[in-house]
Amino acid sequence: MSQQSEIIKYLNENGGQITSREASSMEISPRVLRNMYAHGQLERLAPGVYIDPIEFGDDIAALQYRLSKGVFFKDTALFLYGMIDRTPSIYEMNFPLPYAYSTKTDAPIKIYRQKKEFFEIGITTTETPGKHVVKVYDVERTLCDILRTRDRSDVETIKQAMNNYAKMRKKNILKLTEYADIFKVRDEIQKYMEVLL
């Protein structure tokens, strides 16, 4: 089996993605990956990360690779948790200040930046619909974020997210209250929770 065939087999078995390190561990020259990229057989997501664009098909995971310091935020996080019923037209990501991110991406993305002490609160991971793991804020942090005055989510999104949270089995009201104090949305969170719980 040729090295190129081995790469194609690996891509088919691993969600359409391969890294230079994985290729090296299979004793495949990184030059083979670069040649496949040069001939349009692979796309390069980030240095040393290649995908088969047909097999991979996961915009959210692709963004995570390109912007690895970012955390999916607000409506995008709600979508990943299945708390809203529509796919976001623009993906939202949060970055720590003073992180300088690349503006060369052609993806539909809205960038937020936050002081490091706020940025780090509630970071976790979840799976995308394409079964790739990405960084996202936990549900309680996300609910606080969508209520914040600056770039607040629309009323319908907020209502749907709060209703779905009230129905969740693994909700953490204590954590939600702590986050609501930190992000100064306690009154609004209380209004929703009093009605729904």
C-alpha positions in Angstrom: 0.0 0.0 0.0 1.4 3.4 -1.0 1.9 6.1 1.7 -0.9 8.2 0.0 -3.3 5.2 0.2 -2.4 4.8 3.9 -3.2 8.5 4.5 -6.6 8.1 2.7 -7.4 5.0 4.8 -6.4 6.8 8.0 -8.6 9.8 7.0 -11.6 7.5 6.4 -11.2 5.9 9.8 -10.5 9.1 11.8 -13.1 11.7 10.9 -11.2 13.1 7.9 -8.3 14.5 9.9 -4.6 13.7 10.2 -1.7 15.6 11.8 2.0 15.5 10.7 2.8 13.8 14.0 0.3 11.0 13.3 1.7 10.6 9.8 5.2 10.4 11.2 4.2 7.7 13.7 2.9 5.7 10.8 6.4 6.2 9.2 4.9 8.4 6.4 7.0 11.4 5.2 5.5 14.8 5.9 6.3 15.5 2.3 3.5 13.2 1.2 1.0 15.4 3.2 2.4 18.6 1.7 2.2 17.1 -1.8 -1.5 16.0 -1.2 -2.2 19.5 0.0 -0.5 21.1 -3.0 -2.6 18.9 -5.4 -5.9 19.8 -3.6 -6.4 16.4 -2.1 -6.1 17.8 1.5 -6.8 21.1 3.1 -4.6 22.6 5.8 -6.4 23.7 8.9 -3.4 24.8 10.9 0.3 24.1 10.9 0.6 20.3 10.8 -3.1 19.6 10.7 -4.7 18.4 7.5 -8.2 17.3 6.5 -10.1 15.7 3.7 -12.7 18.5 3.1 -15.3 16.0 2.0 -14.9 13.6 4.9 -14.3 16.3 7.6 -17.2 18.6 6.9 -17.2 20.3 10.4 -17.0 24.1 10.2 -17.0 24.5 14.0 -14.1 22.1 14.6 -12.2 23.6 11.7 -12.5 27.0 13.4 -11.3 25.6 16.7 -8.1 24.3 14.9 -7.5 27.6 13.1 -8.2 29.7 16.2 -7.1 27.3 19.0 -7.1 29.9 21.8 -10.8 30.7 21.2 -13.7 29.3 23.1 -17.2 29.0 21.5 -19.5 31.5 23.1 -23.1 32.6 23.4 -25.5 31.4 20.6 -22.8 29.1 19.2 -22.4 27.4 22.6 -26.2 27.1 22.9 -26.3 25.4 19.5 -23.6 23.0 20.6 -25.5 22.1 23.7 -28.8 21.6 21.7 -30.5 24.4 23.6 -31.6 26.3 20.5 -33.2 24.9 17.4 -31.3 26.8 14.7 -27.7 26.7 13.4 -26.0 30.0 14.0 -25.3 32.0 10.8 -22.3 33.5 12.5 -20.1 31.6 14.9 -19.1 33.4 18.1 -15.8 32.9 19.8 -14.2 34.5 22.9 -10.5 35.2 23.3 -8.4 36.4 26.2 -7.0 40.0 26.1 -4.5 40.9 24.7 -4.5 37.9 22.3 -4.0 38.9 18.7 -6.1 36.7 16.5 -5.8 36.3 12.7 -8.4 38.3 10.8 -7.6 36.3 7.6 -10.2 33.7 8.2 -13.0 33.7 5.7 -15.4 32.0 8.1 -18.5 33.7 9.3 -17.2 34.5 12.8 -17.7 37.2 15.4 -14.8 37.7 17.7 -15.0 38.8 21.3 -12.2 39.6 23.7 -12.2 39.6 27.5 -10.0 40.1 30.4 -8.2 36.8 31.3 -9.9 36.5 34.7 -13.3 36.6 33.1 -12.3 34.7 29.9 -11.2 31.6 31.9 -14.5 31.1 33.9 -16.5 28.1 32.9 -14.3 26.7 30.0 -15.1 23.1 29.2 -15.4 20.9 26.1 -18.2 19.4 24.1 -18.7 17.5 20.9 -19.7 19.2 17.7 -22.5 17.6 15.5 -19.5 16.2 13.5 -18.2 14.4 16.7 -15.1 16.6 17.1 -14.2 18.0 20.5 -14.1 21.8 20.9 -13.8 24.3 23.7 -17.0 25.9 24.9 -18.2 27.7 28.0 -20.4 25.6 30.3 -24.2 26.0 30.1 -24.4 28.2 33.2 -21.8 30.6 32.0 -23.5 30.7 28.5 -26.8 31.6 30.1 -25.2 34.6 31.8 -23.4 35.6 28.6 -26.6 35.8 26.5 -28.1 38.2 29.1 -25.3 40.6 29.3 -26.1 44.1 28.0 -23.4 44.3 25.4 -24.3 42.2 22.3 -27.2 40.6 24.1 -28.9 37.7 22.3 -32.4 38.1 20.9 -35.5 37.5 23.1 -36.5 34.3 21.4 -33.1 32.7 21.8 -33.0 33.7 25.5 -36.5 32.3 26.1 -35.7 29.0 24.4 -32.4 28.6 26.2 -33.9 29.3 29.6 -36.8 26.9 29.0 -34.4 24.1 27.9 -32.2 24.8 31.0 -35.2 24.5 33.3 -35.9 21.0 31.8 -32.3 19.8 32.1 -31.6 17.1 34.6 -28.0 18.1 35.3 -28.5 21.8 35.9 -26.4 23.6 38.6 -28.4 26.4 40.1 -25.6 27.3 42.6 -23.0 27.7 39.8 -25.5 29.7 37.7 -26.1 32.1 40.7 -22.3 32.4 41.3 -21.8 33.3 37.6 -24.7 35.6 37.6 -23.1 37.6 40.4 -19.7 37.7 38.6 -21.3 38.9 35.3 -23.8 41.2 37.0 -27.0 39.5 35.6 -28.3 38.1 38.8 -31.6 40.0 38.7 -32.4 38.7 35.2 -31.4 35.1 36.0 -33.6 35.2 39.1 -36.6 36.4 37.1 -36.3 33.6 34.6 -35.6 30.9 37.2 -38.5 32.0 39.5 -40.9 31.6 36.6 -39.5 28.4 35.2 -38.5 26.4 38.3 
